[in-house]
């Protein structure tokens, strides 16, 4: 029940205490939860950018529609996915996998050839739709790990992805931003949402059983 209790505790924090910082040890745990996330074909098609530079966080506030939590949080995590699949990216991942497992390179060539056949013929837009979905899996696990550590977070999609990509020079890394996650500690006295009841669809509405 611990995870469910942690998820009951968490909410989308609206006001952070900028004086309270998350320890690097705890940030590392949140990142590790995202790193261990399952991804399609084990390709880990996303990266997490950790921002603590205050000036940079403040530059992102207008890009994030004026959401001050971006500047007030302890750390800002940007989840960015591959802009597209390439033969080199697929091979690099599977070369790492075979090397780590002590297997000969090319051991999974029939599978990687199938992946290339599927993805390389698609448009960059189609590729990104798929890689972005993988980022969301890591995003969700990072939120859950933060809650387990009693660290507040605010999942955000409300930002201009093109402007953020430009600011962080993500195109040069072959990445495009997907979501952002401020983490830190709530300013309970000034957060209007902190004492509000958590509301979700009832189980009878949420679950559709087919028997």
Backbone bond lengths (Angstrom), bond angles and torsions (degrees), N, CA, C in turn:
res aa  C-N    CA-C-N  psi(-1)  N-CA   C-N-CA  omega(-1)  CA-C   N-CA-C  phi
1 X - - - 1.465 - - 1.517 112.49 -
2 X 1.328 118.37 -10.29 1.466 120.28 -173.86 1.519 111.62 -58.90
3 X 1.337 118.14 -44.08 1.454 120.12 -178.67 1.521 111.11 -63.43
4 X 1.323 117.02 -41.80 1.459 119.84 179.50 1.522 111.05 -64.00
5 X 1.325 116.71 -38.40 1.465 119.80 177.38 1.526 110.78 -65.49
6 X 1.333 117.22 -38.97 1.463 120.87 177.74 1.527 110.74 -63.84
7 X 1.338 116.53 -39.58 1.454 120.09 -179.80 1.529 111.43 -72.12
8 X 1.323 116.69 -29.26 1.472 119.65 172.80 1.527 110.30 -66.86
9 X 1.315 116.19 -35.90 1.472 121.54 -177.91 1.520 111.88 -69.96
10 X 1.329 117.31 -40.24 1.467 120.92 -172.60 1.536 111.05 -72.44
11 X 1.303 113.58 154.58 1.462 121.55 172.51 1.523 106.61 -155.27
12 X 1.320 116.85 168.34 1.465 120.54 -179.43 1.527 108.65 -77.75
13 X 1.306 115.25 92.22 1.467 122.23 -174.11 1.528 110.99 -56.70
14 X 1.329 115.81 131.97 1.462 120.75 -177.33 1.523 113.21 -102.96
15 X 1.326 116.68 -19.05 1.465 119.94 -177.46 1.526 108.91 -141.89
16 X 1.336 115.54 121.57 1.465 120.89 179.55 1.520 110.84 -102.96
17 X 1.333 114.24 154.25 1.460 121.14 171.64 1.525 106.59 -91.86
18 X 1.335 117.96 105.23 1.471 119.88 -175.64 1.518 113.97 -65.03
19 X 1.336 117.30 -16.14 1.468 120.21 -179.66 1.527 112.19 -79.38
20 X 1.318 116.83 -16.78 1.465 120.35 -177.59 1.525 109.62 -98.83
21 X 1.314 116.10 122.88 1.456 121.49 -176.85 1.529 111.51 -111.48
22 X 1.299 115.45 143.78 1.460 121.53 175.83 1.528 108.32 -79.25
23 X 1.317 116.38 135.02 1.464 119.94 -179.51 1.528 110.27 -65.61
24 X 1.321 116.29 151.77 1.452 120.25 178.63 1.526 110.80 -63.19
25 X 1.331 116.26 -30.95 1.464 120.32 177.55 1.522 110.95 -62.64
26 X 1.332 116.70 -42.99 1.461 119.92 -179.81 1.528 111.72 -73.56
27 X 1.322 117.11 -36.67 1.465 119.28 174.96 1.526 109.62 -59.33
28 X 1.326 116.54 -42.36 1.459 121.05 179.65 1.531 111.37 -60.71
29 X 1.337 117.48 -36.51 1.461 120.98 178.52 1.528 110.96 -66.83
30 X 1.321 116.33 -40.06 1.466 120.33 178.72 1.520 110.24 -65.32
31 X 1.330 116.12 -43.53 1.461 120.50 177.64 1.527 110.68 -63.25
32 X 1.328 116.56 -39.67 1.459 120.38 -178.88 1.525 111.04 -64.86
33 X 1.326 117.08 -36.54 1.469 119.69 176.81 1.521 110.16 -61.62
34 X 1.330 116.52 -41.09 1.469 119.88 177.67 1.528 110.66 -67.88
35 X 1.324 116.83 -38.68 1.469 121.08 -178.29 1.527 111.38 -65.72
36 X 1.326 116.48 -33.17 1.455 121.28 -178.31 1.528 113.08 -85.28
37 X 1.317 117.08 1.24 1.464 121.06 -178.35 1.526 111.03 -62.78
38 X 1.317 116.87 143.97 1.464 119.34 173.39 1.525 109.94 -69.56
39 X 1.328 116.47 142.21 1.461 121.02 176.50 1.522 108.98 -137.79
40 X 1.301 116.15 157.39 1.455 121.61 -177.76 1.524 110.54 -58.11
41 X 1.335 115.83 123.51 1.470 124.09 -179.45 1.526 112.92 59.96
42 X 1.329 116.93 16.99 1.456 121.38 177.72 1.520 113.72 65.74
43 X 1.326 117.61 25.02 1.458 120.74 -173.10 1.533 114.12 -85.35
44 X 1.317 118.20 -11.62 1.474 121.34 -179.63 1.531 110.62 46.74
45 X 1.314 114.44 64.46 1.462 121.60 -171.15 1.525 113.96 -79.67
46 X 1.314 118.28 18.01 1.464 120.00 179.20 1.518 110.48 -140.23
47 X 1.315 115.20 164.04 1.452 123.02 176.72 1.525 108.70 -130.95
48 X 1.331 115.98 158.60 1.461 121.68 177.17 1.526 108.62 -116.00
49 X 1.313 115.99 123.19 1.458 121.97 178.64 1.518 107.57 -102.07
50 X 1.325 116.61 124.85 1.467 122.35 -176.48 1.529 108.50 -103.92
51 X 1.329 115.75 120.99 1.464 120.38 -176.66 1.526 109.82 -117.16
52 X 1.324 115.96 122.30 1.471 121.63 173.98 1.521 111.76 -118.70
53 X 1.330 117.25 -15.70 1.464 121.41 -179.42 1.528 109.88 -61.11
54 X 1.332 116.23 117.69 1.456 120.41 -173.92 1.520 112.27 -63.99
55 X 1.308 117.49 -40.39 1.462 120.39 179.81 1.521 111.17 -62.05
56 X 1.320 115.90 -40.69 1.457 120.08 179.14 1.526 111.04 -67.57
57 X 1.330 117.05 -41.58 1.468 119.61 177.94 1.520 110.76 -60.29
58 X 1.328 116.63 -40.58 1.466 120.33 -179.80 1.527 111.56 -66.99
59 X 1.321 117.17 -31.75 1.462 120.24 176.10 1.531 111.30 -67.52
60 X 1.314 115.92 -26.44 1.462 119.93 -178.38 1.526 111.84 -81.42
61 X 1.334 118.44 -20.49 1.468 121.14 -178.54 1.527 111.99 -53.25
62 X 1.337 120.56 -53.48 1.470 118.53 179.27 1.524 113.04 -64.85
63 X 1.322 117.27 -29.57 1.462 120.85 176.44 1.526 109.99 -67.00
64 X 1.356 115.60 -29.05 1.464 121.71 179.71 1.528 110.76 -98.99
65 X 1.319 115.78 36.12 1.473 121.45 174.16 1.522 113.37 57.06
66 X 1.328 116.03 34.84 1.456 120.57 174.75 1.514 115.31 77.07
67 X 1.312 118.83 13.50 1.465 120.99 -179.13 1.533 109.76 -72.81
68 X 1.321 116.05 108.68 1.455 121.78 -172.17 1.526 113.49 -68.92
69 X 1.324 116.62 -20.37 1.462 119.16 177.88 1.516 112.49 -58.13
70 X 1.323 116.82 -25.83 1.460 121.16 178.56 1.531 110.64 -62.37
71 X 1.329 116.26 -37.79 1.467 121.10 -179.86 1.518 112.16 -87.11
72 X 1.324 117.13 -31.97 1.463 120.66 -174.18 1.526 113.78 -84.78
73 X 1.326 117.18 -17.62 1.461 120.21 -176.98 1.530 110.75 -69.03
74 X 1.312 114.69 166.55 1.460 120.62 177.96 1.527 110.93 -73.99
75 X 1.334 116.20 -51.73 1.459 123.15 -179.89 1.530 108.61 -133.19
76 X 1.314 116.05 142.73 1.454 120.76 174.45 1.521 108.15 -111.81
77 X 1.333 115.59 121.52 1.458 121.01 179.29 1.527 109.02 -102.74
78 X 1.306 115.73 127.11 1.456 121.38 177.20 1.528 107.87 -110.06
79 X 1.324 116.07 122.01 1.453 121.53 177.11 1.522 107.63 -95.74
80 X 1.335 115.85 118.63 1.461 121.55 -176.14 1.525 109.31 -127.53
81 X 1.307 115.74 136.26 1.468 120.74 -176.09 1.526 111.04 -108.19
82 X 1.327 115.40 160.27 1.457 120.82 174.20 1.522 109.22 -52.21
83 X 1.320 116.30 138.27 1.465 118.82 177.20 1.519 111.58 -73.65
84 X 1.340 116.39 -24.36 1.460 120.13 173.40 1.530 109.62 -167.76
85 X 1.314 115.31 166.04 1.459 120.93 174.67 1.521 109.47 -82.64
86 X 1.325 115.19 144.47 1.459 120.37 172.71 1.521 108.23 -136.17
87 X 1.314 115.04 159.21 1.465 119.93 177.06 1.526 110.38 -59.31
88 X 1.335 116.48 -41.19 1.462 120.77 -178.25 1.522 111.61 -64.31
89 X 1.307 116.94 -42.36 1.470 119.74 -179.80 1.523 111.34 -62.73
90 X 1.298 116.24 -45.52 1.466 119.65 179.41 1.522 110.54 -62.46
91 X 1.336 116.73 -45.70 1.469 120.03 -179.73 1.524 111.97 -64.83
92 X 1.333 117.36 -39.35 1.465 120.28 -179.44 1.526 111.21 -60.18
93 X 1.346 115.93 -43.04 1.466 119.34 -179.81 1.515 110.68 -65.06
94 X 1.326 117.25 -45.88 1.464 119.03 -176.47 1.521 112.65 -75.00
95 X 1.326 117.61 -25.31 1.464 118.96 171.74 1.526 110.10 -66.92
96 X 1.329 116.09 -39.92 1.464 119.77 177.18 1.524 110.49 -63.45
97 X 1.334 116.49 -42.74 1.457 120.68 -178.65 1.531 110.97 -62.24
98 X 1.317 116.74 -47.71 1.460 119.21 -178.97 1.528 111.76 -67.25
99 X 1.338 116.88 -38.35 1.463 119.89 177.91 1.526 110.76 -62.24
100 X 1.328 116.48 -44.68 1.467 120.81 -178.32 1.528 111.43 -66.35
101 X 1.311 116.59 -30.86 1.462 120.25 -177.87 1.533 112.71 -93.67
102 X 1.335 115.95 2.13 1.450 119.65 179.18 1.513 113.19 69.60
103 X 1.322 116.74 30.77 1.460 122.15 180.00 1.523 109.58 -107.35
104 X 1.302 118.01 157.39 1.468 120.11 178.11 1.521 111.04 -69.32
105 X 1.318 116.12 141.92 1.459 119.56 175.28 1.530 109.27 -61.41
106 X 1.309 115.04 141.76 1.459 119.84 -176.35 1.509 113.20 91.68
107 X 1.338 116.87 -1.52 1.473 121.24 -179.34 1.527 111.10 -56.07
108 X 1.334 117.07 -32.79 1.462 120.72 -177.43 1.526 111.64 -110.28
109 X 1.321 116.89 27.88 1.470 120.32 -173.78 1.525 113.32 -61.33
110 X 1.330 117.21 -34.27 1.468 118.20 179.57 1.531 110.15 -63.84
111 X 1.332 114.77 -36.57 1.471 118.80 179.47 1.534 110.91 -74.07
112 X 1.324 116.89 -45.28 1.464 118.95 -179.02 1.525 111.11 -66.34
113 X 1.316 117.82 -32.67 1.463 119.94 175.95 1.528 110.81 -64.45
114 X 1.325 115.67 -36.76 1.464 119.85 176.77 1.537 110.68 -65.17
115 X 1.368 115.88 -41.96 1.464 119.31 178.19 1.521 111.01 -60.97
116 X 1.314 116.46 -43.83 1.471 120.45 179.35 1.519 111.03 -62.54
117 X 1.328 115.98 -40.48 1.461 120.28 179.35 1.522 110.98 -61.76
118 X 1.321 116.59 -37.64 1.466 121.02 -179.26 1.527 111.49 -74.98
119 X 1.338 116.03 -52.28 1.466 119.52 -168.62 1.524 114.95 -85.32
120 X 1.322 117.88 -35.39 1.460 118.84 -173.19 1.518 112.84 -70.76
121 X 1.309 117.16 -19.36 1.468 119.79 177.82 1.540 111.64 -85.48
122 X 1.315 116.47 -11.95 1.461 120.24 179.65 1.527 110.94 -79.74
123 X 1.327 115.70 162.94 1.455 120.39 175.26 1.523 109.67 -75.15
124 X 1.334 116.44 162.74 1.464 120.50 177.12 1.525 109.98 -60.10
125 X 1.319 117.22 -36.76 1.467 120.69 179.11 1.522 111.23 -63.06
126 X 1.328 116.45 -44.53 1.463 120.20 178.09 1.529 110.75 -63.30
127 X 1.312 116.39 -41.21 1.469 120.76 176.97 1.515 110.83 -59.03
128 X 1.330 116.53 -47.64 1.464 120.17 -175.53 1.520 112.09 -66.20
129 X 1.312 117.01 -35.66 1.473 119.20 175.72 1.523 109.67 -56.00
130 X 1.329 115.93 -41.17 1.466 119.80 -178.75 1.523 111.96 -74.08
131 X 1.333 117.80 -44.76 1.465 119.00 -178.65 1.529 111.21 -66.60
132 X 1.329 117.08 -34.14 1.466 120.28 178.62 1.528 110.99 -63.40
133 X 1.318 116.25 -35.59 1.471 119.25 177.69 1.519 111.01 -61.97
134 X 1.317 116.84 -35.03 1.458 119.76 178.43 1.531 110.37 -67.17
135 X 1.332 115.96 -37.80 1.466 120.19 178.42 1.516 110.88 -60.19
136 X 1.327 116.67 -36.86 1.463 119.83 -178.80 1.525 112.03 -64.74
137 X 1.326 117.43 -30.42 1.464 119.23 178.26 1.531 109.42 -64.41
138 X 1.341 116.59 -48.08 1.459 120.40 177.24 1.515 112.08 -63.36
139 X 1.319 115.92 -37.51 1.466 122.65 178.09 1.528 110.42 -57.76
140 X 1.323 116.53 -47.16 1.456 120.44 -179.83 1.523 112.82 -64.16
141 X 1.323 116.67 -40.52 1.460 119.19 179.65 1.525 111.29 -69.49
142 X 1.324 117.39 -33.80 1.467 120.29 176.20 1.527 110.40 -63.86
143 X 1.316 117.16 -41.17 1.463 121.62 178.41 1.525 110.15 -63.05
144 X 1.331 116.33 -43.57 1.466 120.36 179.63 1.523 111.34 -64.94
145 X 1.337 117.42 -41.97 1.460 120.25 179.49 1.525 110.77 -65.34
146 X 1.314 117.06 -39.65 1.464 119.97 176.79 1.527 110.25 -59.96
147 X 1.325 115.97 -43.54 1.468 119.52 -179.91 1.525 110.83 -62.99
148 X 1.321 117.11 -39.61 1.471 120.63 179.14 1.526 110.61 -61.41
149 X 1.333 116.37 -32.19 1.464 121.85 179.54 1.522 112.24 -87.83
150 X 1.331 116.45 2.24 1.475 122.65 -175.54 1.533 110.82 57.91
151 X 1.332 113.78 42.67 1.463 122.19 173.75 1.520 107.07 -109.44
152 X 1.309 116.05 131.42 1.457 120.42 -177.52 1.518 111.06 -78.61
153 X 1.320 115.03 153.97 1.461 120.51 178.25 1.522 109.55 -150.34
154 X 1.317 115.36 161.52 1.464 121.29 -179.91 1.522 109.15 -137.68
155 X 1.326 118.19 96.46 1.464 119.83 178.09 1.524 110.38 -61.80
156 X 1.324 117.05 131.20 1.468 120.88 -176.85 1.522 111.63 -134.19
157 X 1.330 114.42 129.90 1.453 121.87 165.98 1.530 110.44 -112.57
158 X 1.328 115.86 -11.33 1.452 120.95 -174.18 1.514 113.16 -78.64
159 X 1.328 116.13 72.71 1.457 120.14 176.96 1.525 108.25 -153.00
160 X 1.319 116.01 160.81 1.457 121.96 179.73 1.528 108.58 -83.96
161 X 1.311 116.30 105.34 1.460 120.26 -174.28 1.531 112.00 -63.68
162 X 1.316 116.92 -38.25 1.467 119.39 -178.54 1.524 111.60 -64.34
163 X 1.340 115.68 -43.44 1.465 119.12 179.92 1.526 111.49 -67.48
164 X 1.336 116.66 -38.71 1.461 119.18 178.85 1.527 110.32 -66.85
165 X 1.306 116.67 -41.14 1.462 120.29 177.99 1.526 110.82 -59.66
166 X 1.324 116.32 -40.62 1.466 120.64 178.87 1.525 110.93 -65.73
167 X 1.328 116.12 -45.71 1.459 120.65 -177.76 1.528 111.35 -61.35
168 X 1.312 116.83 -41.35 1.464 121.62 -176.49 1.533 112.59 -92.09
169 X 1.327 116.28 0.45 1.470 121.33 179.15 1.528 111.09 56.50
170 X 1.318 115.61 43.61 1.465 119.81 -176.27 1.523 112.71 -71.50
171 X 1.330 117.30 -29.37 1.464 119.30 -179.24 1.525 110.91 -58.49
172 X 1.332 115.86 -37.07 1.476 119.69 179.78 1.520 111.46 -65.42
173 X 1.335 117.31 -21.86 1.461 121.74 178.56 1.524 111.99 -95.96
174 X 1.334 116.59 1.46 1.453 119.84 -177.99 1.514 112.91 71.33
175 X 1.352 116.25 30.30 1.459 121.41 -175.97 1.529 111.08 -125.67
176 X 1.333 114.21 159.04 1.464 121.27 172.14 1.529 107.71 -136.40
177 X 1.319 116.60 138.69 1.464 120.17 -177.76 1.523 110.91 -67.92
178 X 1.331 114.57 145.59 1.465 121.63 -179.13 1.527 110.18 -118.46
179 X 1.329 116.11 -56.07 1.467 122.14 -179.37 1.520 108.80 -144.29
180 X 1.338 115.34 163.11 1.459 119.77 173.19 1.524 109.17 -128.77
181 X 1.337 115.34 151.72 1.460 120.76 -175.52 1.521 110.59 -138.94
182 X 1.327 117.57 95.41 1.462 118.80 169.64 1.525 109.45 -66.97
183 X 1.319 117.70 138.72 1.459 121.91 173.98 1.530 108.66 -129.55
184 X 1.318 116.32 153.06 1.460 120.91 -179.38 1.514 109.99 166.38
185 X 1.315 115.51 -146.85 1.461 120.41 -179.11 1.516 110.01 -129.25
186 X 1.312 115.43 134.41 1.456 122.30 -174.18 1.521 112.94 -63.86
187 X 1.311 114.98 146.66 1.465 122.74 168.33 1.522 105.49 -96.58
188 X 1.339 115.95 85.65 1.468 121.46 -169.30 1.524 113.08 -61.23
189 X 1.321 117.55 -28.99 1.469 119.70 -177.88 1.528 112.30 -73.42
190 X 1.330 116.39 -21.30 1.465 119.37 -174.69 1.522 113.93 -121.34
191 X 1.323 116.61 10.08 1.463 120.67 179.44 1.524 108.56 -101.27
192 X 1.332 115.81 112.91 1.468 119.86 -174.97 1.535 113.15 -66.81
193 X 1.348 116.71 -20.16 1.462 119.42 -174.89 1.527 113.54 -92.81
194 X 1.333 117.13 -13.38 1.464 120.06 -167.93 1.528 113.60 -59.06
195 X 1.321 118.66 -35.45 1.464 120.35 -177.07 1.525 113.46 -102.60
196 X 1.310 116.28 8.05 1.459 119.55 178.78 1.532 110.24 -75.99
197 X 1.316 116.30 146.35 1.458 121.48 178.25 1.522 110.08 -65.92
198 X 1.330 116.18 136.82 1.469 119.83 174.01 1.522 108.05 -73.41
199 X 1.313 115.89 128.27 1.464 120.49 -177.34 1.527 109.88 -123.20
200 X 1.308 115.84 127.25 1.453 122.74 175.78 1.529 108.77 -137.24
201 X 1.311 116.80 161.90 1.456 119.65 174.44 1.525 109.84 -57.74
202 X 1.335 117.97 141.01 1.466 119.27 176.43 1.525 110.00 -64.86
203 X 1.324 115.38 155.85 1.461 120.88 -177.71 1.526 111.20 -55.42
204 X 1.339 117.02 -38.47 1.469 120.69 -177.35 1.517 111.43 -62.39
205 X 1.343 116.78 -29.66 1.458 120.96 178.13 1.524 111.07 -87.33
206 X 1.332 115.04 -37.93 1.460 121.33 -173.26 1.532 112.63 -71.71
207 X 1.331 116.15 -37.51 1.473 121.27 -174.95 1.521 110.04 -99.00
208 X 1.318 114.71 129.85 1.477 120.67 174.99 1.534 106.56 -113.79
209 X 1.305 115.64 111.69 1.470 120.60 -178.23 1.511 110.89 -96.35
210 X 1.311 115.66 131.50 1.455 121.72 175.19 1.520 108.09 -115.64
211 X 1.314 116.84 110.80 1.477 120.81 -175.49 1.520 110.96 -110.56
